[in-house]
Structures are given as structure tokens and as C-alpha cells.
């Protein structure tokens, strides 16, 4: 009996002193983005020539006339259409304009041709920004001494390339005269008028425009320029108006420039944004200018570029955007936080892969909806394009945020495939460790060879069956993915 009582006490003690159950720890949920697209509902055309354009600045390294052409093959690989070239009239690089012993103007295009002719042979078109001033015509920062001679010089440039068989190029009158010259708005307008007449007289098919405005910070200057334009009874041809914008969530300067025209009763011409990139700030979300491994060098700018290229498609008057700069320009820095798509020694930085992704899109954009954190601001978003005849899709998704997101994608009304054939999906990726030459640089890679992660590669392949399909994909912070979807071979 005592034994039974003892068992009862021990069992009671054991029952009441069991180890407490460990609480279930809930893993944090990765936020999700819902993507729904309809293959059968084409809503617009995609013109890659709108976004695949670049610009360059005046840097000392450009005095080496072999340096820039060394990038042309790489620029053609990522689909560059137009290349804005400035400092063309200036003596700094090309020394085209001079005077003979009689004081007459003469022209030598040998140096400029070393830059231009290899470019067009690679299938890219130059946009000729005719700044600043040749010393034979006046002081670099000022108006020409003789406007008729200035017009003759402009005609000589256009005619030279027309005689070589090249017509229809874009010619831009100035580059930020508000900040880089001593020109008043009246002088800039007078120069533009002579410039426009000279271009069109030499090549009626050329696109002529300007004036390369700084943008918002100098909107008063632009307004004054347009006042002269409005009040001119013999208006010069203005095929496009050009200006610049750095940083900003979207293209806030576009409606401001549009209003500058419409408020004066003027028709808005084609708008060319001839310089753009992330901002000049030291903050990570504005580029980290001059910081090695900052926003310009890495995947941070790749996702920024993906977003801003898409943003540009939402503005109908904005016809072309030109990314500044095509390459870093300090030969002493292999990575220096500079604003180029390529390093100074011709390695492809992460943002250049975003250009490549956009070059892979098809010409028809289909309806797509995006829901979730960041989609309203287009920080987590995408674009879906199709080739209906070939039953192919090309889709870019980006995550321009500091968190990881799962993109749950539904593709509806895909063309039915015969005989049980499936669709093959290939995913190419840019993030901290993929399509990002900075990752190679951190591991000590150097030299002329292509880095192991420099070029975006296919990182995943899978199959989809049916006409309405779904799949999930995780995108880490500041990443861009291209999905190529086509009938399996």
C-alpha cells in the first residue's frame, strides 16, 4: 500500500513538473508582390530606342581619341541606339574649326571622324551637342563674334557627314548654358535660331533642338528662352527641346517643361532628356557619388535604372532619354563611385545589365497589375512584353527597395501549345552577387578579362504548362530580373 501511495505521489509530481512546451517561433514572412499579366491584351508599343541611349561629358581622358571607341563593341552589345556627344564645337578635343592665312574659316574633321565613324559603323547614331565655342569663332563661354560665321560653321559640320552618307541625325545646340557659359537667355535664343537654320539648310531630314537646359533649378532661364521663342514671328525649327534631370522618384521635370510651353500657347515639341542618372548626393538612395562600391558602381543603380526607364514610358511627350555617363572617366580609379555604365577599363557595371535586359524586351506591352509594398511608387514593379507571332514573352521585374520580396506572378491567356508542349522560362539576374562586377572586384578580380559575375547570366530555368500559369520568384534588395518565356524546343 505504501508502495502504491509512493507511485501516486511520484506520478503527481512528475505530472505537475513537466518541462513547459517551447513556444513556436514564427519565422518572419517575406512580403509578397502580386503580379498579373494578360498575354492577349496588348496596351501599348515598346520602343527600346526611347530608353537605350547614353551621353558623355567633357573629361580629360577623351583627349585619347582611341579610348572611347574601345567601348563601342560593348555598348552595341547592350543595345545602345544613340550616343550624345558634347564638346563637339569646342577646341578641347577635336579642333575642327580654324582660320587660314587669309582669315577665312576652314575645317579639319580628322579627329572628330576618329570618334564618329567607328560609332556609326557599329550601328549607333551620334547625337551631336554643339558646345561650347571654337576659339576661331569667339570665347568658349560666350556668344560668337559673328553669327553668320557661327551658322556657316554649324552647316559645315552637318554637311560633312551628309557628304559621307549620314543624314537624319539629332543636333543639339547647347549644354547647360545657364551654368557653363555667360550667355543670357536672349543670346542663347539668338544662337539657337542661327543654329537651327544652319542644321536644316544642310540636312532637311536632321532633327534639331536644344537648348540642353539644366532643368528645374534653372526653369526661370528656360521660361525666358521660351518667351523669345513665343514672340518670334519667324520661329526656328525646334524638333525637340532638351533638358536634364538627376535623381527624383520619377520624371518630375517633364510636366514642368510641358507647362512652360503650354502656358505660352506653344505646342510641346518632342522632349529629349539628354542627361539623367541617380543624384549627386552621398546618400545611398542617391548614388553615393565618389564612394567606392556606392550606388553608381553596384546593383543599387541597376534597380534604379530599371525603374526610371519604365517611368519614362509613362510620359508621351518624352521621346528619348540619354543616360549620363557611358563610362567612368578617372583612369586612376578602377572603381570610384563614378557615374558610368562601364568602369574606366571597360568592365560592365551592374546598371549596364539593366540596359541589356531592356534590349531583350519585345515590341508589344501587355496589361499587367502589381500589388504590394512599393508598387505604388514603382519601387517594386515590372514590365511584360510579348511577341504574339512567336508566342514569346519577355518580362522584367525589379525590387528597388532594401527588403527581400516574393513576386507571385500569374500569366493569363498564353497561346495554347500543341502536343503537350510546355513553355520554358529562363531567368537572368542582377543583384549583389549576380550580374554585378563589383562583387568580382571585392574578391580581387582585375585585368582585362570578363569578371565571373560581370555579365548577367541565366540563373534558373524551369517549365510551365497550360494557358494560365503561376510561379513565384524571390528578389533580394536592389535586384532586377529578366524572364524569357517561350515554347520549349
C-alpha positions in Angstrom: 0.0 0.0 0.0 2.8 2.4 0.9 4.4 1.5 -2.5 1.3 2.4 -4.4 1.0 5.7 -2.5 4.6 6.5 -3.3 3.9 5.8 -7.0 0.9 8.1 -6.8 2.9 10.9 -5.3 5.7 10.5 -7.8 3.3 10.4 -10.7 1.6 13.5 -9.4 5.0 15.2 -9.0 6.0 14.3 -12.5 2.7 15.4 -14.0 2.9 18.8 -12.4 6.6 19.4 -13.1 6.8 18.6 -16.8 9.0 20.8 -18.8 6.9 23.6 -20.3 6.4 23.3 -24.0 8.7 25.5 -26.0 6.9 28.3 -27.8 6.6 28.1 -31.5 8.7 30.8 -33.1 7.1 32.3 -36.2 9.5 32.9 -38.9 9.1 36.4 -40.4 7.1 36.3 -43.5 8.7 37.6 -46.7 6.5 40.3 -48.1 4.8 39.5 -51.4 4.1 41.3 -54.6 1.2 40.1 -56.7 1.8 40.3 -60.5 -1.0 39.5 -63.0 -0.5 39.9 -66.8 -2.6 39.1 -69.8 -0.8 37.9 -72.9 -3.8 38.7 -75.1 -4.3 42.3 -74.0 -1.7 44.5 -75.8 -1.9 48.0 -74.3 1.0 49.8 -75.9 4.1 49.5 -78.0 7.6 49.4 -76.6 10.2 51.3 -78.5 13.6 50.4 -77.0 15.1 53.4 -78.9 13.4 55.6 -76.3 15.5 54.4 -73.4 18.7 52.8 -74.8 20.7 56.0 -75.3 23.7 57.3 -73.5 25.7 60.6 -73.1 29.2 61.6 -72.2 30.8 64.6 -70.6 33.9 66.6 -71.2 36.7 64.6 -69.4 40.4 64.8 -70.0 40.6 61.2 -70.8 38.7 61.9 -74.0 41.7 63.6 -75.5 42.9 60.0 -76.1 40.9 59.5 -79.3 41.3 55.7 -79.1 39.8 55.4 -75.7 36.1 56.0 -76.3 35.9 53.8 -79.5 37.3 51.0 -77.4 33.8 50.8 -75.7 31.7 50.7 -78.9 31.5 46.9 -79.1 30.4 46.7 -75.5 27.8 49.5 -76.0 26.4 47.7 -79.0 26.1 44.5 -77.0 23.7 46.2 -74.6 21.6 47.8 -77.4 22.7 51.4 -77.4 20.9 53.4 -80.2 22.1 57.0 -79.8 25.2 58.4 -78.2 25.1 62.0 -77.2 28.5 63.5 -77.8 29.2 67.0 -76.4 32.1 69.5 -76.6 31.9 69.0 -80.4 32.5 72.6 -81.4 35.0 73.3 -78.6 38.7 73.2 -79.3 39.3 70.9 -76.4 39.1 67.5 -78.2 38.6 67.8 -81.9 40.0 71.2 -83.1 37.7 71.2 -86.2 37.4 75.0 -86.8 40.3 77.3 -87.5 41.2 80.1 -89.9 43.7 80.2 -92.8 46.2 82.9 -93.5 43.5 85.0 -95.1 41.4 84.8 -92.0 38.8 82.6 -93.7 37.2 79.7 -91.8 38.5 76.2 -92.5 37.6 72.8 -91.2 39.5 69.7 -90.4 37.3 66.7 -89.3 40.1 64.2 -88.9 40.0 64.0 -85.1 36.2 64.0 -84.9 35.9 61.3 -87.5 38.0 59.0 -85.4 35.2 59.1 -82.8 32.2 59.3 -85.1 32.9 57.0 -87.9 33.7 53.9 -85.8 30.5 54.6 -83.8 28.2 54.6 -86.8 29.9 51.5 -88.2 28.8 49.7 -85.0 25.2 50.7 -85.7 25.0 53.6 -83.2 24.0 57.1 -84.1 25.7 60.2 -82.7 23.7 63.0 -81.2 25.8 66.0 -81.8 25.8 68.5 -79.0 27.5 71.6 -80.5 29.0 73.1 -77.4 30.8 75.2 -76.5 32.5 77.7 -78.8 35.5 77.2 -81.1 38.2 79.8 -80.4 38.1 80.8 -84.1 34.5 81.9 -83.6 34.6 83.5 -80.1 35.3 82.9 -76.5 34.4 79.5 -75.1 31.8 80.7 -72.6 30.3 83.4 -74.7 28.3 84.1 -77.9 30.0 84.0 -81.3 31.7 87.2 -82.6 29.9 86.8 -85.8 26.6 85.0 -86.0 26.7 84.4 -89.7 30.1 82.7 -89.3 28.7 80.6 -86.5 25.9 79.4 -88.7 28.4 78.6 -91.5 30.4 76.5 -89.1 27.3 74.6 -88.0 26.4 73.9 -91.6 29.9 72.7 -92.3 29.6 70.0 -89.6 26.2 68.8 -90.8 27.3 68.9 -94.5 30.5 66.9 -93.8 28.6 63.9 -92.5 25.8 64.3 -95.1 28.5 64.1 -97.8 29.7 60.8 -96.2 26.1 59.5 -96.4 24.9 60.2 -92.9 21.6 62.1 -92.6 18.8 62.4 -90.1 21.0 62.7 -87.0 20.0 64.8 -84.0 21.8 68.1 -83.5 21.6 69.8 -80.1 22.5 73.5 -79.8 23.9 73.8 -76.2 24.8 72.1 -73.0 23.6 73.8 -69.8 24.3 77.4 -70.9 22.8 78.6 -67.6 25.6 77.1 -65.7 28.6 76.7 -68.0 28.5 79.9 -70.0 28.0 83.6 -69.6 25.1 83.6 -72.1 21.9 85.4 -71.4 18.6 83.7 -72.4 18.4 86.3 -75.2 21.9 85.3 -76.5 21.1 81.6 -76.2 17.9 82.0 -78.2 19.7 84.0 -80.9 22.3 81.3 -81.1 19.7 78.7 -81.3 17.9 80.4 -84.2 21.1 80.6 -86.3 22.0 77.0 -85.2 18.6 75.6 -86.3 18.7 77.4 -89.6 22.2 76.1 -90.3 21.4 72.5 -89.5 18.2 72.4 -91.6 19.8 74.2 -94.6 22.5 71.5 -94.6 20.2 68.5 -94.0 16.4 68.9 -94.1 16.0 65.4 -92.5 18.1 66.2 -89.4 16.5 66.6 -86.0 17.4 69.9 -84.5 16.8 71.1 -81.0 18.1 72.3 -77.7 19.0 74.0 -75.6 20.2 71.4 -73.1 18.7 73.0 -70.1 19.8 72.2 -66.6 16.2 71.7 -65.8 14.2 72.7 -62.6 17.0 74.7 -61.0 17.1 77.0 -64.0 13.4 77.0 -65.0 13.4 80.8 -65.0 16.1 80.8 -67.7 14.1 78.3 -69.8 11.0 80.4 -69.4 12.8 83.5 -70.6 14.2 81.5 -73.6 10.7 80.4 -74.5 9.4 83.9 -74.2 11.7 84.9 -77.0 10.6 81.8 -78.9 6.9 82.7 -78.4 7.3 86.3 -79.5 9.4 85.4 -82.6 7.1 85.7 -85.7 9.7 83.6 -87.7 10.2 80.8 -85.3 13.2 78.5 -85.9 12.5 74.8 -86.2 12.6 73.1 -82.8 12.1 69.3 -83.4 12.9 68.7 -79.8 13.5 70.6 -76.5 16.3 69.1 -74.4 16.9 69.3 -70.7 18.5 67.3 -67.8 17.3 65.6 -64.6 19.2 63.7 -61.9 17.6 61.7 -59.1 13.9 62.1 -58.3 11.4 59.3 -57.9 10.1 59.7 -61.5 10.4 62.4 -64.2 9.1 65.4 -62.3 10.7 67.9 -64.6 8.7 66.7 -67.7 5.4 68.2 -66.7 7.2 71.4 -65.6 8.8 71.7 -69.1 5.5 70.8 -70.7 3.8 73.6 -68.8 6.5 76.1 -69.9 5.3 75.5 -73.5 1.5 75.1 -73.0 1.2 78.1 -70.6 2.5 80.2 -73.5 0.2 78.7 -76.0 3.0 76.8 -77.6 2.8 73.2 -78.9 5.1 70.9 -76.8 7.8 69.5 -79.1 9.4 66.1 -78.6 11.2 66.2 -75.3 14.7 64.8 -75.0 16.2 64.2 -71.6 19.8 64.3 -72.7 21.3 63.7 -69.2 20.0 61.5 -66.4 21.2 59.3 -63.6 20.8 58.9 -59.9 21.5 62.0 -57.8 24.7 63.7 -56.8 24.2 63.1 -53.1 26.3 61.0 -50.7 23.2 59.2 -49.5 22.9 55.6 -50.6 19.5 56.2 -52.2 21.0 59.0 -54.3 24.0 57.3 -55.8 26.9 57.7 -53.3 28.8 59.8 -55.7 32.6 59.2 -55.3 32.1 56.4 -52.9 33.7 53.1 -54.0 31.0 50.5 -54.1 28.3 53.1 -53.8 25.1 53.4 -55.7 26.7 54.0 -59.1 29.0 51.0 -59.0 26.6 48.3 -57.9 23.2 46.7 -58.2 21.7 49.7 -56.4 21.9 51.7 -59.6 20.8 48.7 -61.7 17.4 48.7 -59.9 17.2 52.5 -60.1 17.8 52.4 -63.9 15.1 49.7 -64.3 12.5 51.8 -62.5 13.4 55.0 -64.2 13.4 53.5 -67.7 9.9 52.3 -67.1 8.8 55.6 -65.6 9.8 57.3 -68.9 7.3 55.2 -70.8 4.5 56.9 -68.9 5.2 60.3 -70.4 4.0 60.5 -74.0 5.9 63.7 -74.9 9.2 62.3 -73.5 10.6 60.7 -76.7 14.2 59.9 -75.7 16.3 59.6 -72.5 20.1 59.6 -72.5 21.9 58.1 -69.5 24.9 60.0 -68.3 27.7 58.7 -68.4 28.6 55.9 -70.7 31.8 55.1 -68.7 33.8 56.3 -65.6 36.4 58.9 -66.5 39.2 58.8 -63.9 41.9 56.4 -65.1 43.4 56.3 -61.6 40.3 54.6 -60.2 39.2 51.2 -61.2 36.1 51.7 -59.0 35.5 55.2 -57.8 31.7 55.7 -57.4 31.7 57.4 -60.9 28.5 57.5 -62.9 29.4 55.3 -65.9 27.8 52.2 -67.1 31.3 50.8 -67.5 34.4 51.1 -65.5 37.3 53.2 -66.9 38.9 49.9 -68.1 35.8 48.7 -69.9 34.2 46.3 -67.3 30.4 46.2 -67.4 28.9 47.6 -64.2 25.6 46.3 -62.9 23.4 49.0 -64.4 24.7 48.1 -67.9 23.0 44.7 -67.5 19.7 46.5 -66.9 20.2 48.1 -70.4 20.8 44.6 -71.7 17.5 43.4 -70.1 15.5 46.2 -71.7 17.2 45.4 -75.1 15.7 41.9 -74.8 12.1 43.2 -74.5 9.6 42.7 -77.3 7.7 45.4 -79.1 4.2 44.9 -77.5 3.5 45.7 -73.9 0.6 43.8 -72.3 -1.7 44.8 -69.4 -0.2 44.0 -66.0 -1.1 44.8 -62.5 1.2 44.9 -59.5 0.0 44.9 -55.8 2.1 45.1 -52.6 4.5 47.3 -50.8 6.4 49.6 -53.1 4.3 49.1 -56.2 2.5 52.4 -56.0 5.9 54.2 -56.2 7.1 51.7 -58.8 9.9 50.6 -56.5 8.7 47.0 -56.8 7.3 46.7 -60.3 7.9 45.4 -63.8 7.0 45.4 -67.5 5.7 42.5 -69.5 6.1 42.4 -73.3 5.1 39.8 -75.9 5.9 38.7 -79.4 2.4 37.3 -80.4 3.6 35.7 -83.6 6.3 33.7 -81.9 4.3 33.1 -78.7 7.1 34.6 -76.6 7.2 36.8 -73.6 10.0 38.9 -72.0 9.3 40.3 -68.6 11.5 42.5 -66.3 10.8 42.6 -62.6 12.7 44.8 -60.2 13.0 45.4 -56.5 14.4 48.9 -55.8 14.0 48.5 -52.1 16.1 47.4 -49.1 14.0 44.3 -48.3 13.5 41.0 -50.0 10.2 40.4 -51.8 8.5 37.3 -53.3 6.9 38.1 -56.6 3.9 35.8 -57.2 3.3 36.0 -61.0 0.2 35.0 -62.9 0.4 34.9 -66.7 -3.0 34.6 -68.3 -4.3 33.7 -71.8 -1.0 32.3 -73.1 -1.3 30.8 -76.5 -2.1 27.1 -76.4 0.7 24.9 -77.4 0.1 21.7 -79.3 1.0 18.1 -78.3 1.5 18.8 -74.6 4.4 21.2 -75.3 5.5 23.4 -72.4 6.9 26.9 -72.0 10.5 27.2 -70.9 11.3 30.1 -68.5 14.9 31.4 -68.3 15.7 33.8 -65.5 18.6 36.3 -65.7 19.5 38.2 -62.6 21.3 41.3 -61.3 21.7 41.6 -57.6 24.6 41.8 -55.0 26.2 38.6 -56.3 24.9 38.3 -59.9 25.5 40.5 -62.9 27.5 42.7 -60.7 31.2 43.3 -61.5 31.7 45.0 -58.1 31.3 41.5 -56.5 34.3 40.4 -58.6 36.2 43.5 -57.7 35.7 42.8 -54.0 37.2 39.4 -54.5 40.3 40.8 -56.1 39.5 40.3 -59.7 41.3 42.6 -62.0 42.7 42.6 -65.5 41.2 42.7 -69.0 39.1 39.5 -68.8 35.4 39.5 -68.1 34.7 39.0 -64.4 32.9 35.8 -63.2 29.7 37.7 -62.3 30.2 40.7 -64.6 27.7 39.7 -67.3 24.2 38.8 -66.2 23.6 35.1 -66.8 20.7 32.6 -66.7 20.5 31.6 -63.1 17.4 29.4 -63.2 15.4 27.5 -65.9 12.0 25.9 -65.4 8.9 24.8 -67.3 5.3 25.9 -67.3 2.3 24.1 -68.7 -1.1 25.5 -69.7 -2.5 28.8 -70.8 -3.0 30.3 -67.3 0.2 29.7 -65.3 1.6 30.9 -62.0 5.1 30.9 -60.5 6.9 32.6 -57.5 10.3 34.1 -57.5 12.2 35.9 -54.8 14.1 39.1 -55.5 16.5 40.4 -52.9 17.1 44.0 -52.2 18.0 46.2 -55.2 17.7 43.5 -57.8 16.5 43.2 -61.4 15.4 40.0 -63.2 14.7 39.3 -66.8 12.4 36.3 -67.6 12.4 35.0 -71.1 9.4 32.7 -71.7 8.9 30.8 -74.9 7.7 27.4 -76.3 10.1 24.7 -75.3 12.3 23.5 -78.1 
